[in-house]
Amino acid sequence: MAKAKGKKGPSGGAHSHTRARLNYLHNAATYFQSAAIASKQTSGQLVEEMVTSQDGQSMSVSARIVPHFLNHTTISGKKPSGADSRANLDHLPQLSRVFVSHMRGISLKTQLRLPVETKRSFCKRCDTLLSPDISCIQEIRNDSRDRKKPWADVRVIRCTTCGTEKRFPQTERRSKKLSERRRQPPQEETQTPVA
C-alpha cells in the first residue's frame, strides 16, 4: 500500500523536518561567512596599524616577522607545525560554500522550493553567499536609450568569486496578467454634463 501524503497540521507539514534542515544549513553558511569576514577585518586592521621599531623607523605589522608560539596541539602532534587559528579561519568561506551546496542538493532531491530570499542570497554557479560589497557587487542598470524608460531598470548582482551575474527587474510589469485585468472592474468614464 502506498504511503499517505501528509497534510499540514499543527506540526508544520509533511516536509517540516526538511525545511528545518534547509533553514539550518542556510543559517550555518551565513554564520561561517560572517565569521570569515570578521576575521579578515580584524587582520586587516592589524595590517593598517603602524608599529615603531627600536631604531625609530616605522614599519607595518605585515613587514615584521611574527614568531609562531607553540601550543598544546602543536606539541602533541595533532596538527602540523606552523598551523595556527588563522589557517582554520581561511577554511570558513569554503565551509560556507559546502553548506550552501548541501542546501541546494537537498532542495533538489526533495523537490522543495527554496524561499525567494534564500534563493537570491547565493551564487548558483559557485555556491558563494552573496554579501554586498564583500562577495558581490550590486548596481542598477538601464539599457534603454538615455535611460528614458524607467520600467527598464534592472538590478545586477555580480559574484566577485566567479563573475556570474544575476539580473532582477526593479519595477512592476508594464501590463498586468490577463487574470488580474479580469478581476478589476472596467474603469468607467465620467461624463461631464453639457450646459
Secondary structure, DSSP 8 states (H G I E B T S, - for coil): ---------TT--TTHHHHHHHHHHHHHHHHHHHHHHHHHHHHHHHHHSEEE-TTS-EEEGGGS-------HHHHHTSS-TT--HHHHHTTHHHHHHHHHHHHHHHHHHHT----HHHHTTB-TTT--B--BTTTEEEEEEE-SGGG--GGGEEEEEEETTT--EEEEE-S--SS--HHHHHHS-----------
